[in-house]
Amino acid sequence: MQTSTVILVLFALCCVSFAVGRFRSRAVGQQAGGIHLLHSLPHHYGYLSAMIAALPALLVLLVWMLLEGRFIEGRVIAGLPADVQALSESRLGLYYNQIIAYAAGGIDASTLSEPQLAAAEQYNALKSESGWLKLALVVVVAVTGSLLVLGRIKPDLRARNHVENIWTWMLFGCSFIAVLTTLGIVLSVLFEAVRFFRLIPATDFLFGLQWSPQIAIRADQVGASGSFGFIPLLVGTLLISFVAMLIAVPVGLMSAIYLSEYASKQFRAITKPILEILAGVPTVVYGFFAALTVAPFIRELGESLGLTVASESALAAGLVMGIMIIPFVMSLSDDIINAVPDSMREASLGLGATMNETIRKVLIPAALPGIVGGILLAVSRAIGETMIVVMAAGLSAKLTVNPLEAVTTITVQIVTLLVGDQEFDSPKTLAAFALGLVLFFVTLLLNVVALYVVRRYREQYE
């Protein structure tokens, strides 16, 4: 029995529970002298019945799914020959994975031994029994919960309050899970970064001017210096992001001002969705555009002017990245400017200010906190972009602020370090987590600066 089938059955039971709960509340209300005597509306009783049926059943289903695999694995391994059970943990795991692969139809029977074939049959039988037991248990729990609510339906039952309390706790649970997930990500990156700093001094990483994470296997090996200075990566990241922001912020903000204050409703209704389509284009498409069109054009233009331009340059990556980010800045800024009350516009125009003065002295200061937030989101998108940089800026970690040269970014190096079969005890692999930790603090610093700017201008405006 597939888990999806169990969820569909549970959904059907919840729908029936909702309908029965609403019908019973109406019947109870009529018996008491009218529906108006009920504490809550009939659909609140239906929602309460469906929720009490669904939530415990989902909890039981989740626990069952967490324990099912381990229980079946223990039963199957217990039925294997003694010499197989005496294998090491890794070899026994490989042996069991072959059983599962055959049971799922992934491999041929000729590659397995007789004990494995018998274990696969036992695995399928246990899996089938577990599926039916899972379905039966979920149905029993759901029906029991629904019947408990249906038996308690009375005119004085505060169904609406109970439903609201359940939703409150569900929202709190989702928020708590989000916080725990964020904390888990930070701690996992932090622990691996600490392991890296035990192998490589933090001063060499934070203040080093050369990035060459290849570890030498022999003393005479060429090109494996093992240098982990991240300054070239930081400079490359900031350089490409700066070029992108030079394109995205002015164009996006002015486009938002035009669409919000000057354009007609028909033009806005057509133009804004077209511009927002750019946000849905995959980044790899922008990367191809940068590598095949923008980068050759910049190189030819630079050569015609007597400049030396690399085949992959920070300027090409930054220009295309800026084009990609324009819809973010434009859409967010447009929504924020439109959120400014019309009374402020009308008051400014009524005092004799021009539209230009109204925009500069009234609308922009009022919408500045939101605009800064949108720009910060765009900067975060630029810092985290990978594909465009790989295809248009290259992988060369150079310490330069010349946008005509090839550079690389922190995110590109993280991907490069973790691609392929890697040993997580090697400084080369652990360096990716150190880069992730530094990138986290850089983003945090951007948030702090943005918060300071927002508060300062908000106080000045107020």
C-alpha positions as CSV (number, residue, x, y, z in Angstrom):
1,M,0.0,0.0,0.0
2,Q,1.6,3.2,-1.1
3,T,1.7,6.2,1.3
4,S,0.0,8.4,-1.4
5,T,-3.0,6.0,-1.4
6,V,-3.2,6.2,2.4
7,I,-3.1,10.0,2.2
8,L,-5.9,10.0,-0.4
9,V,-8.0,7.8,1.8
10,L,-7.4,10.0,4.8
11,F,-8.4,13.1,2.7
12,A,-11.6,11.4,1.7
13,L,-12.4,10.5,5.4
14,C,-11.8,14.2,6.3
15,C,-14.2,15.4,3.7
16,V,-16.8,13.0,5.0
17,S,-16.1,14.0,8.5
18,F,-16.5,17.7,7.6
19,A,-19.9,17.0,5.9
20,V,-21.2,14.9,8.7
21,G,-20.0,17.4,11.3
22,R,-21.7,20.3,9.6
23,F,-24.9,18.3,9.1
24,R,-25.0,17.1,12.7
25,S,-24.5,20.7,14.0
26,R,-27.5,21.9,12.0
27,A,-29.6,19.0,13.4
28,V,-28.5,19.8,16.9
29,G,-29.3,23.5,16.4
30,Q,-32.7,22.7,15.0
31,Q,-33.5,20.5,18.0
32,A,-32.3,23.3,20.4
33,G,-34.7,25.8,18.7
34,G,-32.7,27.1,15.8
35,I,-29.3,27.3,14.2
36,H,-28.8,30.8,15.7
37,L,-28.5,29.2,19.1
38,L,-25.3,27.4,18.1
39,H,-22.1,29.0,19.5
40,S,-20.4,28.7,16.1
41,L,-21.4,28.5,12.5
42,P,-22.1,24.9,11.2
43,H,-19.0,24.8,9.0
44,H,-16.8,25.4,12.1
45,Y,-18.1,22.2,13.6
46,G,-17.3,20.5,10.3
47,Y,-13.8,21.9,10.3
48,L,-13.2,20.8,13.9
49,S,-14.4,17.3,13.1
50,A,-12.1,17.1,10.0
51,M,-9.1,18.5,11.9
52,I,-9.4,16.1,14.8
53,A,-9.7,13.3,12.3
54,A,-6.7,14.4,10.2
55,L,-4.1,15.6,12.7
56,P,-3.7,12.5,14.9
57,A,-3.9,10.3,11.9
58,L,-1.1,12.2,10.1
59,L,1.0,12.1,13.2
60,V,0.6,8.3,13.4
61,L,1.4,8.0,9.7
62,L,4.6,10.1,10.1
63,V,5.8,7.9,13.0
64,W,5.0,4.8,11.1
65,M,6.9,6.0,8.1
66,L,9.9,6.8,10.3
67,L,10.0,3.4,11.9
68,E,8.8,1.2,9.1
69,G,12.1,0.9,7.2
70,R,14.1,0.2,10.3
71,F,11.7,-2.5,11.5
72,I,11.6,-4.3,8.1
73,E,15.3,-4.1,7.8
74,G,15.7,-5.8,11.2
75,R,13.3,-8.5,10.3
76,V,14.9,-9.2,6.9
77,I,18.5,-9.2,8.3
78,A,17.4,-11.5,11.2
79,G,16.4,-14.1,8.6
80,L,19.7,-14.1,6.7
81,P,22.3,-16.8,7.3
82,A,24.7,-16.4,10.2
83,D,27.8,-15.8,8.0
84,V,26.0,-13.0,6.3
85,Q,25.0,-11.4,9.6
86,A,28.6,-11.5,10.6
87,L,29.7,-9.2,7.8
88,S,30.9,-5.7,8.5
89,E,28.3,-2.9,8.7
90,S,29.2,-1.4,5.3
91,R,29.2,-4.8,3.5
92,L,26.0,-5.8,5.2
93,G,24.4,-2.6,4.1
94,L,25.5,-3.2,0.5
95,Y,24.1,-6.7,0.7
96,Y,20.7,-5.4,2.0
97,N,20.6,-2.6,-0.7
98,Q,20.9,-5.3,-3.3
99,I,17.9,-7.1,-1.8
100,I,15.9,-3.9,-1.9
101,A,17.0,-3.1,-5.5
102,Y,15.8,-6.5,-6.6
103,A,12.5,-6.3,-4.7
104,A,11.9,-2.9,-6.5
105,G,12.7,-4.5,-9.9
106,G,15.9,-2.6,-10.3
107,I,18.4,-5.4,-10.9
108,D,18.3,-8.9,-12.4
109,A,17.9,-12.1,-10.3
110,S,21.0,-13.6,-11.8
111,T,23.2,-11.2,-9.8
112,L,21.8,-12.4,-6.4
113,S,22.4,-15.4,-4.3
114,E,19.7,-17.7,-3.1
115,P,19.5,-16.2,0.4
116,Q,19.1,-12.7,-1.2
117,L,16.2,-14.0,-3.4
118,A,14.5,-15.4,-0.3
119,A,15.1,-12.2,1.6
120,A,13.6,-10.2,-1.2
121,E,10.4,-12.2,-1.1
122,Q,10.3,-11.7,2.7
123,Y,10.9,-8.0,2.2
124,N,8.0,-7.7,-0.3
125,A,5.7,-9.6,2.1
126,L,6.6,-7.4,5.0
127,K,6.2,-4.3,2.9
128,S,2.7,-5.4,1.8
129,E,1.7,-6.3,5.4
130,S,3.1,-3.0,6.7
131,G,1.1,-1.0,4.0
132,W,-2.2,-2.6,4.9
133,L,-1.6,-2.2,8.7
134,K,-0.6,1.4,8.1
135,L,-3.9,2.0,6.2
136,A,-6.0,0.3,8.9
137,L,-4.3,2.2,11.7
138,V,-4.7,5.5,10.0
139,V,-8.4,4.8,9.2
140,V,-9.1,3.7,12.8
141,V,-7.4,6.8,14.3
142,A,-9.2,9.2,11.9
143,V,-12.6,7.6,12.4
144,T,-12.1,7.6,16.2
145,G,-11.2,11.2,16.3
146,S,-14.1,12.2,14.1
147,L,-16.6,10.2,16.2
148,L,-15.3,11.8,19.4
149,V,-16.0,15.3,18.0
150,L,-19.4,14.3,16.5
151,G,-20.5,12.9,19.9
152,R,-19.6,16.2,21.6
153,I,-21.4,18.5,19.2
154,K,-23.7,20.7,21.3
155,P,-25.0,24.2,21.1
156,D,-22.4,25.4,23.7
157,L,-19.4,23.7,22.0
158,R,-17.0,26.5,21.1
159,A,-16.0,25.0,17.8
160,R,-14.8,28.2,16.3
161,N,-12.4,28.8,19.2
162,H,-11.1,25.3,19.0
163,V,-10.5,25.6,15.3
164,E,-8.7,28.9,15.7
165,N,-6.5,27.4,18.5
166,I,-5.6,24.5,16.3
167,W,-4.6,26.8,13.4
168,T,-2.6,28.9,15.9
169,W,-0.6,25.9,17.0
170,M,-0.2,24.6,13.5
171,L,1.2,28.0,12.4
172,F,3.5,28.0,15.5
173,G,4.7,24.5,14.6
174,C,5.5,25.6,11.0
175,S,7.4,28.6,12.3
176,F,9.3,26.5,14.9
177,I,10.2,24.0,12.1
178,A,11.5,26.8,10.0
179,V,13.6,28.2,12.9
180,L,15.0,24.7,13.7
181,T,15.8,24.1,10.0
182,T,17.7,27.4,9.8
183,L,19.5,26.6,13.0
184,G,20.4,23.2,11.8
185,I,21.8,24.6,8.5
186,V,23.9,27.1,10.4
187,L,25.2,24.6,12.9
188,S,26.1,22.0,10.3
189,V,28.0,24.6,8.3
190,L,29.7,25.9,11.5
191,F,30.8,22.5,12.7
192,E,32.4,21.6,9.4
193,A,34.0,25.0,9.2
194,V,35.5,24.5,12.6
195,R,37.1,21.2,11.3
196,F,38.5,23.2,8.4
197,F,40.0,25.8,10.7
198,R,41.7,23.1,12.7
199,L,43.6,22.2,9.6
200,I,44.1,25.6,8.0
201,P,44.7,28.7,10.2
202,A,41.8,31.2,10.2
203,T,44.2,34.0,9.5
204,D,45.5,32.3,6.4
205,F,41.9,31.9,5.2
206,L,40.5,35.3,6.1
207,F,43.5,37.4,5.0
208,G,45.2,35.2,2.4
209,L,45.6,36.7,-1.1
210,Q,45.9,33.5,-3.1
211,W,43.2,30.8,-3.6
212,S,44.5,27.4,-4.8
213,P,42.7,24.6,-2.9
214,Q,44.6,21.8,-4.6
215,I,46.4,19.7,-2.0
216,A,49.8,18.4,-3.0
217,I,50.2,14.6,-2.8
218,R,53.9,14.7,-3.5
219,A,56.5,17.2,-2.5
220,D,57.4,17.9,-6.2
221,Q,53.8,18.1,-7.5
222,V,53.2,21.2,-9.6
223,G,50.0,23.3,-9.3
224,A,49.0,22.0,-5.9
225,S,50.0,24.7,-3.5
226,G,47.1,24.3,-1.1
227,S,46.5,28.1,-0.6
228,F,43.2,28.9,0.9
229,G,43.1,32.7,1.0
230,F,39.5,33.7,0.3
231,I,40.1,37.4,-0.4
232,P,40.2,36.9,-4.2
233,L,36.8,35.1,-4.1
234,L,35.3,37.9,-2.0
235,V,36.6,40.6,-4.3
236,G,35.3,38.7,-7.3
237,T,31.9,38.2,-5.7
238,L,31.6,41.9,-4.8
239,L,32.9,43.0,-8.2
240,I,30.3,41.0,-10.2
241,S,27.5,42.0,-7.8
242,F,28.5,45.7,-8.1
243,V,28.3,45.6,-11.9
244,A,25.0,43.8,-11.7
245,M,23.6,46.4,-9.3
246,L,24.7,49.2,-11.5
247,I,22.4,47.8,-14.1
248,A,19.5,46.4,-12.1
249,V,18.9,49.2,-9.5
250,P,18.6,52.3,-11.7
251,V,16.8,50.5,-14.5
252,G,14.5,48.6,-12.2
253,L,13.7,51.5,-9.9
254,M,13.0,53.9,-12.8
255,S,10.9,51.3,-14.5
256,A,8.9,50.9,-11.3
257,I,8.4,54.7,-11.0
258,Y,7.2,55.0,-14.6
259,L,4.8,52.1,-14.4
260,S,3.4,53.3,-11.1
261,E,3.1,57.1,-11.7
262,Y,3.3,57.8,-15.4
263,A,2.1,54.8,-17.4
264,S,-1.6,54.2,-18.3
265,K,-3.4,51.3,-16.8
266,Q,-3.5,49.5,-20.1
267,F,0.2,49.9,-20.7
268,R,1.0,48.8,-17.1
269,A,-1.3,45.7,-17.4
270,I,0.6,44.6,-20.5
271,T,4.2,45.7,-19.7
272,K,4.6,44.5,-16.1
273,P,3.8,40.8,-16.8
274,I,6.1,40.9,-19.8
275,L,8.9,42.2,-17.7
276,E,8.3,39.8,-15.0
277,I,8.7,36.9,-17.4
278,L,12.4,37.6,-17.2
279,A,12.3,36.4,-13.6
280,G,11.1,33.0,-14.7
281,V,13.9,32.4,-17.3
282,P,16.3,29.7,-16.0
283,T,19.7,31.1,-15.1
284,V,21.5,28.6,-17.4
285,V,19.8,30.4,-20.3
286,Y,21.2,33.7,-19.1
287,G,24.6,31.9,-18.8
288,F,24.4,30.8,-22.4
289,F,23.4,34.3,-23.5
290,A,26.4,35.8,-21.6
291,A,28.9,33.2,-22.9
292,L,27.8,33.2,-26.5
293,T,26.6,36.8,-27.1
294,V,27.6,39.3,-24.4
295,A,31.1,38.1,-23.7
296,P,32.2,38.0,-27.4
297,F,30.7,41.4,-28.0
298,I,32.5,43.0,-25.0
299,R,35.8,41.4,-26.1
300,E,35.4,42.6,-29.7
301,L,34.4,46.1,-28.5
302,G,37.3,46.2,-26.1
303,E,39.8,45.2,-28.8
304,S,38.5,47.8,-31.2
305,L,39.2,50.4,-28.4
306,G,42.7,49.0,-27.8
307,L,41.8,47.3,-24.5
308,T,42.7,43.8,-23.4
309,V,39.5,41.9,-22.5
310,A,39.5,38.3,-21.3
311,S,37.3,35.8,-23.1
312,E,35.5,35.4,-19.8
313,S,35.1,38.7,-17.8
314,A,33.4,40.0,-14.7
315,L,31.8,42.7,-16.9
316,A,30.0,40.2,-19.1
317,A,28.7,38.2,-16.1
318,G,27.7,41.4,-14.2
319,L,25.8,42.8,-17.2
320,V,23.7,39.7,-17.8
321,M,23.2,39.2,-14.0
322,G,21.9,42.8,-13.8
323,I,19.4,42.1,-16.6
324,M,18.3,39.0,-14.7
325,I,17.8,41.0,-11.5
326,I,15.9,43.9,-13.1
327,P,12.4,42.2,-12.7
328,F,13.0,41.7,-8.9
329,V,13.9,45.3,-8.3
330,M,11.1,46.6,-10.7
331,S,8.3,44.4,-9.4
332,L,9.0,44.9,-5.7
333,S,9.6,48.6,-6.0
334,D,6.4,49.0,-8.1
335,D,4.3,47.2,-5.5
336,I,5.9,49.3,-2.6
337,I,5.4,52.6,-4.4
338,N,1.8,51.7,-5.2
339,A,1.3,51.0,-1.5
340,V,1.9,54.6,-0.6
341,P,-1.5,56.2,0.2
342,D,-3.0,58.3,-2.6
343,S,-3.7,61.0,0.0
344,M,0.0,61.8,0.1
345,R,0.3,62.2,-3.6
346,E,-2.8,64.3,-3.8
347,A,-1.7,66.5,-0.9
348,S,1.7,67.1,-2.5
349,L,0.2,67.9,-5.9
350,G,-2.5,70.1,-4.2
351,L,0.2,72.2,-2.6
352,G,1.6,73.0,-6.1
353,A,4.5,70.4,-6.3
354,T,5.2,68.9,-9.7
355,M,5.0,65.2,-10.3
356,N,8.8,65.0,-10.3
357,E,9.0,66.8,-6.9
358,T,6.3,64.6,-5.5
359,I,8.2,61.4,-6.5
360,R,11.5,62.6,-5.1
361,K,10.3,64.3,-1.9
362,V,7.2,62.3,-0.9
363,L,6.8,58.9,-2.6
364,I,10.5,57.8,-2.5
365,P,11.0,58.7,1.2
366,A,7.8,57.0,2.1
367,A,8.6,53.8,0.1
368,L,12.3,53.8,0.9
369,P,12.3,51.0,3.5
370,G,10.5,48.7,1.1
371,I,12.8,49.7,-1.8
372,V,15.9,49.0,0.3
373,G,14.4,45.6,1.2
374,G,13.9,44.9,-2.5
375,I,17.4,46.0,-3.4
376,L,18.8,43.8,-0.6
377,L,16.9,40.9,-2.0
378,A,18.4,41.6,-5.4
379,V,21.9,41.8,-3.9
380,S,21.4,38.5,-2.2
381,R,20.3,37.0,-5.5
382,A,23.4,38.4,-7.2
383,I,25.8,37.1,-4.5
384,G,24.2,33.6,-4.7
385,E,24.2,33.3,-8.5
386,T,26.4,30.5,-9.8
387,M,25.5,29.5,-13.4
388,I,26.1,32.9,-15.0
389,V,29.4,33.3,-13.3
390,V,30.6,29.8,-14.3
391,M,29.7,30.3,-18.0
392,A,30.6,34.0,-18.3
393,A,33.3,34.9,-15.7
394,G,35.2,31.6,-15.4
395,L,36.8,29.8,-12.5
396,S,40.0,31.8,-12.2
397,A,40.5,33.2,-8.7
398,K,42.3,36.5,-9.4
399,L,42.7,39.4,-7.0
400,T,41.6,42.2,-9.2
401,V,39.0,45.0,-9.5
402,N,39.3,45.2,-13.3
403,P,35.9,44.1,-14.7
404,L,37.6,43.2,-18.0
405,E,39.4,40.2,-16.4
406,A,38.2,36.8,-15.5
407,V,37.2,36.3,-11.8
408,T,35.2,33.8,-9.8
409,T,32.9,34.0,-6.8
410,I,32.4,32.2,-3.5
411,T,29.3,30.2,-4.7
412,V,31.1,29.0,-7.8
413,Q,34.0,27.7,-5.7
414,I,31.7,26.0,-3.2
415,V,30.1,24.1,-6.1
416,T,33.5,23.3,-7.6
417,L,34.9,21.9,-4.3
418,L,31.9,19.7,-3.7
419,V,31.6,18.2,-7.2
420,G,32.6,14.6,-7.7
421,D,33.8,12.0,-5.2
422,Q,35.3,13.9,-2.3
423,E,36.7,13.0,1.1
424,F,35.2,15.1,3.9
425,D,38.4,14.9,5.9
426,S,40.3,16.9,3.3
427,P,40.8,20.6,3.7
428,K,39.9,21.0,0.0
429,T,36.3,19.7,0.7
430,L,36.0,21.4,4.1
431,A,36.9,24.7,2.6
432,A,33.5,24.8,1.0
433,F,31.8,24.9,4.4
434,A,34.2,27.7,5.5
435,L,33.2,29.6,2.4
436,G,29.6,29.0,3.2
437,L,30.0,30.4,6.7
438,V,31.8,33.5,5.4
439,L,29.0,34.0,2.9
440,F,26.5,33.7,5.7
441,F,28.2,36.5,7.6
442,V,28.5,38.7,4.5
443,T,24.8,38.4,4.0
444,L,24.1,39.1,7.6
445,L,26.3,42.2,7.4
446,L,24.2,43.4,4.4
447,N,21.0,42.9,6.4
448,V,22.4,45.0,9.3
449,V,23.5,47.8,7.0
450,A,20.1,47.8,5.2
451,L,18.3,47.8,8.6
452,Y,20.3,50.8,9.7
453,V,19.6,52.7,6.5
454,V,15.9,51.9,6.7
455,R,15.6,53.1,10.3
456,R,17.6,56.3,9.7
457,Y,15.5,57.4,6.7
458,R,12.3,56.3,8.4
459,E,13.1,58.5,11.4
460,Q,14.1,61.4,9.0
461,Y,10.9,61.1,7.1
462,E,8.7,60.8,10.2
